Amino acid sequence: MALPFPCLIRPAEDRDTAFVIGSWLESYKNAAPKGTWRHQLPWPRYRRQQTAVIKHAMEHGSTVVACVPDDTDHLLGFACGRGSVVHYVHVRPERRRLGLATMLVQELSLGGGTCEASHMTPVGEHLGRKFSLTYNPLSAMVE
């Protein structure tokens, strides 16, 4: 699949951690309908607890990032997963609906069998259908 812009997908490096954590925290919380637990938790508590989940996912799985080839610090999105579990995929809003999220998930090289998503958002539901992902929030911490 060709994207309408130059893009390089590479394994995440330490320098990418702040982007991954920050984007994941903000987009996951903002994607939740008002009144759900993600909005009811005070931001400091949500940030502390969800950051621990994100770090666990990154440390025990793999994370790939999409960047501008001429500026590998200019990140366009990322995907994080382990085995047959997709933990989270984020693409900057202006780069969505162009196939970048699909390419990121394909780079994770998911194992065979039933594939799951440990986090799901309304934007991610399309990707979940495309890859036949079953939403299972327990897979965020348990294999």
C-alpha positions as CSV (number, residue, x, y, z in Angstrom):
1,M,0.0,0.0,0.0
2,A,1.4,3.3,-1.0
3,L,0.8,6.4,1.2
4,P,0.3,9.8,-0.4
5,F,3.3,11.1,1.6
6,P,6.8,9.9,2.4
7,C,6.9,7.7,5.5
8,L,9.4,5.4,7.3
9,I,8.3,2.8,9.8
10,R,10.9,1.8,12.3
11,P,11.2,0.2,15.7
12,A,10.6,2.7,18.5
13,E,13.7,4.0,20.3
14,D,14.1,5.6,23.8
15,R,13.7,9.0,22.2
16,D,10.2,8.1,21.1
17,T,8.8,7.2,24.5
18,A,7.5,10.6,25.4
19,F,5.5,10.8,22.1
20,V,4.1,7.3,22.5
21,I,3.1,7.8,26.2
22,G,1.7,11.3,25.7
23,S,-0.2,10.5,22.5
24,W,-1.6,7.3,24.0
25,L,-2.7,9.0,27.3
26,E,-4.4,11.9,25.7
27,S,-6.1,10.2,22.7
28,Y,-7.3,7.3,24.8
29,K,-8.9,9.5,27.4
30,N,-10.4,11.9,24.9
31,A,-11.9,9.1,22.8
32,A,-14.0,7.9,25.8
33,P,-17.6,9.0,25.9
34,K,-18.3,11.6,28.6
35,G,-19.2,10.1,31.9
36,T,-17.1,7.0,31.5
37,W,-14.4,6.0,34.0
38,R,-11.6,7.7,31.9
39,H,-13.4,11.0,32.4
40,Q,-14.3,10.4,36.0
41,L,-10.8,9.8,37.2
42,P,-8.8,12.9,38.1
43,W,-6.1,13.5,35.4
44,P,-3.1,12.9,37.8
45,R,-4.5,9.5,38.8
46,Y,-5.4,8.5,35.3
47,R,-2.0,9.6,34.0
48,R,-0.1,7.7,36.7
49,Q,-2.1,4.5,36.4
50,Q,-2.4,4.5,32.6
51,T,1.3,5.4,32.2
52,A,2.1,2.2,34.2
53,V,0.0,0.1,31.8
54,I,1.6,1.8,28.7
55,K,5.1,1.2,30.0
56,H,4.3,-2.4,30.8
57,A,3.0,-2.9,27.2
58,M,6.1,-1.2,25.7
59,E,8.6,-3.2,27.9
60,H,6.9,-6.6,27.2
61,G,6.0,-6.1,23.6
62,S,7.1,-4.2,20.5
63,T,6.4,-0.7,19.4
64,V,6.9,0.7,15.9
65,V,6.7,4.3,14.9
66,A,6.0,6.1,11.6
67,C,8.1,9.1,10.9
68,V,9.1,11.5,8.2
69,P,12.2,9.9,6.4
70,D,14.2,13.2,6.3
71,D,13.4,13.9,10.0
72,T,13.1,10.7,12.0
73,D,12.2,12.7,15.1
74,H,9.0,13.9,13.4
75,L,6.6,11.2,14.4
76,L,3.3,10.6,12.6
77,G,2.0,7.7,14.7
78,F,2.8,4.4,16.4
79,A,1.6,0.9,17.2
80,C,2.3,-1.2,20.2
81,G,1.6,-4.9,20.6
82,R,2.7,-8.3,21.8
83,G,2.1,-11.7,20.4
84,S,-1.4,-11.7,19.1
85,V,-2.4,-8.6,21.0
86,V,-2.6,-5.1,19.6
87,H,-2.3,-2.8,22.6
88,Y,-2.7,0.6,20.9
89,V,-2.4,2.4,17.6
90,H,-2.3,6.1,17.2
91,V,-1.9,8.2,14.1
92,R,-2.0,12.0,14.1
93,P,-5.5,13.2,13.1
94,E,-4.3,14.9,9.9
95,R,-2.7,11.6,8.7
96,R,-5.7,9.3,9.4
97,R,-7.8,7.3,6.8
98,L,-4.8,7.0,4.5
99,G,-3.6,3.5,5.5
100,L,-0.9,4.4,7.9
101,A,-2.5,2.6,10.9
102,T,-2.9,-0.6,8.8
103,M,0.8,-0.4,7.9
104,L,1.8,0.1,11.5
105,V,-0.3,-3.0,12.7
106,Q,1.2,-5.1,9.9
107,E,4.7,-4.1,11.1
108,L,3.9,-5.6,14.5
109,S,3.9,-9.1,12.9
110,L,1.1,-10.4,15.1
111,G,1.2,-14.1,15.9
112,G,-1.4,-16.5,14.6
113,G,-4.6,-17.5,16.3
114,T,-7.1,-15.2,17.8
115,C,-6.0,-11.6,17.8
116,E,-7.1,-9.2,20.5
117,A,-7.1,-5.5,21.2
118,S,-6.3,-4.5,24.8
119,H,-7.5,-0.9,24.2
120,M,-10.3,0.2,21.9
121,T,-11.6,3.6,20.8
122,P,-14.3,4.6,18.3
123,V,-11.5,5.4,15.8
124,G,-9.9,2.0,16.5
125,E,-13.1,0.0,15.8
126,H,-12.5,0.2,12.1
127,L,-9.0,-1.2,12.5
128,G,-10.4,-3.8,14.9
129,R,-12.8,-5.1,12.2
130,K,-10.1,-5.0,9.5
131,F,-7.8,-7.3,11.6
132,S,-10.7,-9.3,13.3
133,L,-9.5,-8.0,16.7
134,T,-11.6,-9.0,19.8
135,Y,-11.6,-6.4,22.5
136,N,-10.2,-7.8,25.7
137,P,-8.9,-5.2,28.2
138,L,-7.4,-8.0,30.3
139,S,-4.8,-8.7,27.7
140,A,-3.1,-5.4,28.6
141,M,-1.5,-7.0,31.6
142,V,-1.9,-10.8,31.1
143,E,-0.7,-13.0,28.3
